[in-house]
Amino acid sequence: MKKIQISPSILSADFSQLGNEVKKLEDAGADMIHVDVMDGHFVPNLTIGPPVIKALRKKCSLKFDVHLMISPVHNYIEAYADAGADIITIHPEATENLEKSIKRIKDLKRKVGVSLNPESKIELITELLDQIDLVLIMSVNPGFGGQKFMPEVLEKIRKLKKIQEEKKLNFDIEIDGGINFDNCKIAIDAGANILVSGTTIFKSNGGDIKKNINLLKLK
């Protein structure tokens, strides 16, 4: 079994202190930083763009796990690679040609992530899994932080895990949306090895980030 990794979402951080917040996450033992990029078009919210990621890159040596909820995504892949993204995760519905967008990310020497919304079928990516480094399963509808976890998506993770084992593939399975101390174990048991969490990490236990990260890892 792969080591459980925690990718805190800075969507729940203090945006007036983002540089300090990512440094705190690194010091507290986070494995990577999850950056949610929203365009107000593909999802109903606006967040940050390449200049902010580039500025944060100087403050933190962890991998930047950048989730692009923007459309058309293909045109922006290079800008986020240049800004400092290590993993670039895109949605099949946000590109005219998923295979072409995957190739673009690989050509830029970045890891490829593909995200499936709660209603997105696993069949969108099954033929491409050998080209993908990370599959992000959304356990809420993307666009806002603080939503309630949707346990029905766990079946999707179980199916992915089965395919992974049968075909001897090595992609990571990441889950994002409402992850907390009550549901982290069932997500891990289903096959997820990377947990994205925002509110739980930043707000629980009086904001003790290190403790919250360790609790999510089931330590």
Contacts in CASP RR format, 6 or more apart in sequence:
PFRMAT RR
TARGET T0000
AUTHOR 0000-0000-0000
METHOD contacts of the structure
MODEL  1
MKKIQISPSILSADFSQLGNEVKKLEDAGADMIHVDVMDGHFVPNLTIGP
PVIKALRKKCSLKFDVHLMISPVHNYIEAYADAGADIITIHPEATENLEK
SIKRIKDLKRKVGVSLNPESKIELITELLDQIDLVLIMSVNPGFGGQKFM
PEVLEKIRKLKKIQEEKKLNFDIEIDGGINFDNCKIAIDAGANILVSGTT
IFKSNGGDIKKNINLLKLK
1 193 0 8 1.000
2 172 0 8 1.000
2 193 0 8 1.000
3 193 0 8 1.000
4 188 0 8 1.000
4 193 0 8 1.000
4 194 0 8 1.000
4 195 0 8 1.000
4 217 0 8 1.000
4 218 0 8 1.000
5 31 0 8 1.000
5 32 0 8 1.000
5 172 0 8 1.000
5 193 0 8 1.000
5 194 0 8 1.000
5 195 0 8 1.000
6 29 0 8 1.000
6 30 0 8 1.000
6 31 0 8 1.000
6 194 0 8 1.000
6 195 0 8 1.000
6 197 0 8 1.000
6 201 0 8 1.000
6 213 0 8 1.000
6 216 0 8 1.000
6 217 0 8 1.000
7 30 0 8 1.000
7 31 0 8 1.000
7 32 0 8 1.000
7 33 0 8 1.000
7 34 0 8 1.000
7 65 0 8 1.000
7 174 0 8 1.000
7 194 0 8 1.000
7 195 0 8 1.000
7 196 0 8 1.000
7 197 0 8 1.000
8 25 0 8 1.000
8 30 0 8 1.000
8 33 0 8 1.000
8 34 0 8 1.000
8 196 0 8 1.000
8 197 0 8 1.000
8 198 0 8 1.000
8 201 0 8 1.000
8 202 0 8 1.000
8 209 0 8 1.000
8 213 0 8 1.000
9 34 0 8 1.000
9 35 0 8 1.000
9 36 0 8 1.000
9 145 0 8 1.000
9 176 0 8 1.000
9 196 0 8 1.000
9 197 0 8 1.000
9 198 0 8 1.000
9 201 0 8 1.000
10 18 0 8 1.000
10 21 0 8 1.000
10 22 0 8 1.000
10 25 0 8 1.000
10 33 0 8 1.000
10 34 0 8 1.000
10 35 0 8 1.000
10 36 0 8 1.000
11 36 0 8 1.000
11 47 0 8 1.000
11 145 0 8 1.000
11 198 0 8 1.000
12 145 0 8 1.000
12 146 0 8 1.000
12 198 0 8 1.000
12 199 0 8 1.000
12 201 0 8 1.000
12 202 0 8 1.000
12 203 0 8 1.000
13 21 0 8 1.000
13 22 0 8 1.000
13 202 0 8 1.000
14 21 0 8 1.000
18 52 0 8 1.000
18 56 0 8 1.000
19 55 0 8 1.000
19 56 0 8 1.000
19 59 0 8 1.000
19 60 0 8 1.000
20 59 0 8 1.000
22 33 0 8 1.000
22 56 0 8 1.000
22 59 0 8 1.000
22 60 0 8 1.000
22 62 0 8 1.000
23 59 0 8 1.000
23 60 0 8 1.000
24 209 0 8 1.000
25 33 0 8 1.000
25 60 0 8 1.000
25 62 0 8 1.000
25 201 0 8 1.000
25 209 0 8 1.000
26 33 0 8 1.000
26 60 0 8 1.000
26 61 0 8 1.000
26 62 0 8 1.000
27 210 0 8 1.000
28 209 0 8 1.000
28 210 0 8 1.000
28 213 0 8 1.000
29 210 0 8 1.000
29 213 0 8 1.000
30 62 0 8 1.000
30 209 0 8 1.000
30 213 0 8 1.000
31 62 0 8 1.000
31 63 0 8 1.000
31 194 0 8 1.000
32 62 0 8 1.000
32 63 0 8 1.000
32 64 0 8 1.000
32 65 0 8 1.000
32 86 0 8 1.000
32 87 0 8 1.000
32 194 0 8 1.000
33 56 0 8 1.000
33 60 0 8 1.000
33 62 0 8 1.000
33 63 0 8 1.000
33 64 0 8 1.000
33 65 0 8 1.000
34 65 0 8 1.000
34 67 0 8 1.000
34 176 0 8 1.000
34 196 0 8 1.000
35 48 0 8 1.000
35 53 0 8 1.000
35 56 0 8 1.000
35 64 0 8 1.000
35 65 0 8 1.000
35 66 0 8 1.000
35 67 0 8 1.000
35 85 0 8 1.000
36 47 0 8 1.000
36 67 0 8 1.000
36 69 0 8 1.000
36 143 0 8 1.000
37 47 0 8 1.000
37 48 0 8 1.000
37 49 0 8 1.000
37 66 0 8 1.000
37 67 0 8 1.000
37 68 0 8 1.000
37 69 0 8 1.000
37 70 0 8 1.000
37 80 0 8 1.000
38 45 0 8 1.000
38 46 0 8 1.000
38 47 0 8 1.000
38 69 0 8 1.000
38 70 0 8 1.000
38 142 0 8 1.000
38 143 0 8 1.000
39 46 0 8 1.000
39 69 0 8 1.000
39 70 0 8 1.000
39 71 0 8 1.000
40 46 0 8 1.000
41 70 0 8 1.000
41 71 0 8 1.000
42 69 0 8 1.000
42 70 0 8 1.000
42 71 0 8 1.000
42 73 0 8 1.000
42 91 0 8 1.000
42 93 0 8 1.000
42 94 0 8 1.000
43 69 0 8 1.000
43 142 0 8 1.000
43 143 0 8 1.000
44 143 0 8 1.000
44 144 0 8 1.000
45 143 0 8 1.000
45 144 0 8 1.000
49 80 0 8 1.000
49 83 0 8 1.000
50 79 0 8 1.000
50 80 0 8 1.000
50 82 0 8 1.000
50 83 0 8 1.000
51 83 0 8 1.000
53 64 0 8 1.000
53 66 0 8 1.000
53 80 0 8 1.000
53 83 0 8 1.000
53 84 0 8 1.000
53 85 0 8 1.000
54 82 0 8 1.000
54 83 0 8 1.000
54 84 0 8 1.000
56 64 0 8 1.000
57 64 0 8 1.000
57 83 0 8 1.000
57 84 0 8 1.000
63 86 0 8 1.000
63 87 0 8 1.000
64 84 0 8 1.000
64 85 0 8 1.000
64 86 0 8 1.000
64 87 0 8 1.000
65 86 0 8 1.000
65 87 0 8 1.000
65 89 0 8 1.000
65 134 0 8 1.000
65 174 0 8 1.000
65 194 0 8 1.000
65 196 0 8 1.000
66 80 0 8 1.000
66 84 0 8 1.000
66 85 0 8 1.000
66 86 0 8 1.000
66 87 0 8 1.000
66 88 0 8 1.000
66 89 0 8 1.000
67 89 0 8 1.000
67 115 0 8 1.000
67 136 0 8 1.000
67 176 0 8 1.000
68 76 0 8 1.000
68 77 0 8 1.000
68 80 0 8 1.000
68 88 0 8 1.000
68 89 0 8 1.000
68 90 0 8 1.000
68 91 0 8 1.000
68 94 0 8 1.000
69 91 0 8 1.000
69 94 0 8 1.000
69 115 0 8 1.000
69 142 0 8 1.000
69 143 0 8 1.000
70 76 0 8 1.000
70 94 0 8 1.000
71 91 0 8 1.000
71 93 0 8 1.000
71 94 0 8 1.000
71 95 0 8 1.000
72 94 0 8 1.000
72 95 0 8 1.000
72 96 0 8 1.000
73 90 0 8 1.000
73 91 0 8 1.000
73 94 0 8 1.000
73 95 0 8 1.000
73 101 0 8 1.000
74 95 0 8 1.000
74 96 0 8 1.000
74 97 0 8 1.000
74 100 0 8 1.000
74 101 0 8 1.000
74 104 0 8 1.000
77 88 0 8 1.000
77 90 0 8 1.000
77 101 0 8 1.000
77 104 0 8 1.000
77 105 0 8 1.000
77 108 0 8 1.000
78 104 0 8 1.000
78 108 0 8 1.000
80 88 0 8 1.000
81 88 0 8 1.000
81 105 0 8 1.000
81 108 0 8 1.000
81 109 0 8 1.000
81 110 0 8 1.000
85 110 0 8 1.000
86 110 0 8 1.000
86 111 0 8 1.000
87 110 0 8 1.000
87 111 0 8 1.000
87 112 0 8 1.000
87 113 0 8 1.000
87 133 0 8 1.000
87 134 0 8 1.000
88 105 0 8 1.000
88 108 0 8 1.000
88 110 0 8 1.000
88 111 0 8 1.000
88 112 0 8 1.000
88 113 0 8 1.000
89 112 0 8 1.000
89 113 0 8 1.000
89 114 0 8 1.000
89 115 0 8 1.000
89 134 0 8 1.000
89 136 0 8 1.000
90 98 0 8 1.000
90 101 0 8 1.000
90 105 0 8 1.000
90 113 0 8 1.000
90 114 0 8 1.000
90 115 0 8 1.000
91 114 0 8 1.000
91 115 0 8 1.000
91 116 0 8 1.000
91 117 0 8 1.000
91 120 0 8 1.000
92 98 0 8 1.000
92 114 0 8 1.000
92 116 0 8 1.000
92 120 0 8 1.000
92 124 0 8 1.000
92 125 0 8 1.000
93 117 0 8 1.000
93 120 0 8 1.000
95 101 0 8 1.000
98 114 0 8 1.000
98 124 0 8 1.000
98 125 0 8 1.000
98 128 0 8 1.000
99 128 0 8 1.000
99 131 0 8 1.000
102 112 0 8 1.000
102 114 0 8 1.000
102 128 0 8 1.000
102 131 0 8 1.000
102 132 0 8 1.000
105 111 0 8 1.000
105 112 0 8 1.000
105 113 0 8 1.000
106 112 0 8 1.000
106 131 0 8 1.000
111 133 0 8 1.000
111 134 0 8 1.000
112 131 0 8 1.000
112 132 0 8 1.000
112 133 0 8 1.000
112 134 0 8 1.000
113 132 0 8 1.000
113 133 0 8 1.000
113 134 0 8 1.000
113 135 0 8 1.000
113 136 0 8 1.000
114 125 0 8 1.000
114 128 0 8 1.000
114 132 0 8 1.000
114 134 0 8 1.000
114 135 0 8 1.000
114 136 0 8 1.000
115 135 0 8 1.000
115 136 0 8 1.000
115 137 0 8 1.000
115 138 0 8 1.000
115 142 0 8 1.000
116 122 0 8 1.000
116 124 0 8 1.000
116 125 0 8 1.000
116 135 0 8 1.000
116 136 0 8 1.000
116 137 0 8 1.000
116 138 0 8 1.000
116 156 0 8 1.000
117 138 0 8 1.000
117 141 0 8 1.000
117 142 0 8 1.000
118 138 0 8 1.000
118 139 0 8 1.000
118 140 0 8 1.000
118 141 0 8 1.000
118 150 0 8 1.000
118 152 0 8 1.000
118 153 0 8 1.000
120 138 0 8 1.000
122 156 0 8 1.000
122 159 0 8 1.000
122 160 0 8 1.000
125 132 0 8 1.000
125 135 0 8 1.000
126 163 0 8 1.000
129 135 0 8 1.000
129 163 0 8 1.000
129 164 0 8 1.000
129 167 0 8 1.000
129 169 0 8 1.000
129 171 0 8 1.000
130 167 0 8 1.000
130 169 0 8 1.000
132 171 0 8 1.000
133 171 0 8 1.000
133 172 0 8 1.000
134 171 0 8 1.000
134 172 0 8 1.000
134 173 0 8 1.000
134 174 0 8 1.000
134 194 0 8 1.000
135 160 0 8 1.000
135 171 0 8 1.000
135 172 0 8 1.000
135 173 0 8 1.000
135 174 0 8 1.000
136 174 0 8 1.000
136 175 0 8 1.000
136 176 0 8 1.000
136 196 0 8 1.000
137 153 0 8 1.000
137 156 0 8 1.000
137 157 0 8 1.000
137 160 0 8 1.000
137 173 0 8 1.000
137 174 0 8 1.000
137 175 0 8 1.000
137 176 0 8 1.000
137 192 0 8 1.000
138 153 0 8 1.000
138 176 0 8 1.000
138 177 0 8 1.000
139 149 0 8 1.000
139 150 0 8 1.000
139 151 0 8 1.000
139 153 0 8 1.000
139 175 0 8 1.000
139 176 0 8 1.000
139 177 0 8 1.000
139 178 0 8 1.000
139 179 0 8 1.000
139 187 0 8 1.000
140 146 0 8 1.000
140 147 0 8 1.000
140 148 0 8 1.000
140 149 0 8 1.000
140 150 0 8 1.000
140 176 0 8 1.000
140 177 0 8 1.000
140 178 0 8 1.000
141 147 0 8 1.000
145 177 0 8 1.000
145 178 0 8 1.000
145 198 0 8 1.000
145 199 0 8 1.000
146 177 0 8 1.000
146 178 0 8 1.000
146 198 0 8 1.000
146 199 0 8 1.000
147 177 0 8 1.000
147 178 0 8 1.000
148 178 0 8 1.000
149 177 0 8 1.000
149 178 0 8 1.000
149 179 0 8 1.000
149 180 0 8 1.000
149 183 0 8 1.000
151 183 0 8 1.000
151 186 0 8 1.000
153 175 0 8 1.000
154 186 0 8 1.000
154 187 0 8 1.000
154 190 0 8 1.000
155 190 0 8 1.000
157 173 0 8 1.000
157 175 0 8 1.000
157 187 0 8 1.000
157 190 0 8 1.000
157 191 0 8 1.000
157 192 0 8 1.000
158 190 0 8 1.000
158 191 0 8 1.000
160 173 0 8 1.000
160 191 0 8 1.000
161 173 0 8 1.000
161 190 0 8 1.000
161 191 0 8 1.000
163 169 0 8 1.000
164 170 0 8 1.000
164 171 0 8 1.000
164 173 0 8 1.000
172 193 0 8 1.000
172 194 0 8 1.000
173 191 0 8 1.000
173 192 0 8 1.000
173 193 0 8 1.000
173 194 0 8 1.000
174 192 0 8 1.000
174 193 0 8 1.000
174 194 0 8 1.000
174 195 0 8 1.000
174 196 0 8 1.000
175 187 0 8 1.000
175 192 0 8 1.000
175 194 0 8 1.000
175 195 0 8 1.000
175 196 0 8 1.000
176 196 0 8 1.000
177 196 0 8 1.000
177 197 0 8 1.000
178 197 0 8 1.000
178 199 0 8 1.000
178 200 0 8 1.000
179 187 0 8 1.000
179 195 0 8 1.000
179 196 0 8 1.000
179 197 0 8 1.000
179 198 0 8 1.000
179 200 0 8 1.000
179 216 0 8 1.000
180 197 0 8 1.000
180 199 0 8 1.000
180 200 0 8 1.000
180 204 0 8 1.000
181 200 0 8 1.000
181 204 0 8 1.000
181 215 0 8 1.000
181 216 0 8 1.000
184 195 0 8 1.000
184 197 0 8 1.000
184 215 0 8 1.000
184 216 0 8 1.000
184 218 0 8 1.000
185 218 0 8 1.000
187 195 0 8 1.000
188 195 0 8 1.000
188 218 0 8 1.000
195 216 0 8 1.000
197 212 0 8 1.000
197 216 0 8 1.000
200 212 0 8 1.000
200 216 0 8 1.000
201 209 0 8 1.000
201 212 0 8 1.000
201 213 0 8 1.000
201 216 0 8 1.000
202 209 0 8 1.000
202 212 0 8 1.000
204 212 0 8 1.000
204 215 0 8 1.000
205 211 0 8 1.000
205 212 0 8 1.000
205 215 0 8 1.000
END
